[in-house]
Amino acid sequence: MTQLHLYDVIVRPIVTEESQIMAERGQYVFEVTLDANKRQIKEAIQAIFDKKVLKINTMIMPAKRGMRGRNEYWRSKQWKKAIVTLVAGETIDLFNV
């Protein structure tokens, strides 16, 4: 298990229409590094945002393939998504844009 710095674990917040709906329920979506585990993600969220984390769900999003005629290429790389559920009453102001 590699030791990552807190600010290396969280790459960026994912702000989409669906993540805004999830934010109303206390769930926030982040892109995290591929080698980060749930414990590291939880520690990073609690340290950076000073919020109490209830649950973490992670999933690896596959790379997307594109076609130009007969030529095939990769449009994106594989990445990891974390859905962070906070304790009731906690919010992250970053998502309230």
Buried (B, 14 or more C-beta within 10 A) or exposed (E): EEEBEEEBBBBEBBEEEEBEEBBEEBBBBBBBBEEBBBEBBBBBBBEBBEBEBBEBEBEEEEEEEEEEEEEEEEEEEEBBBBBBBBEEEBBBEEBEE
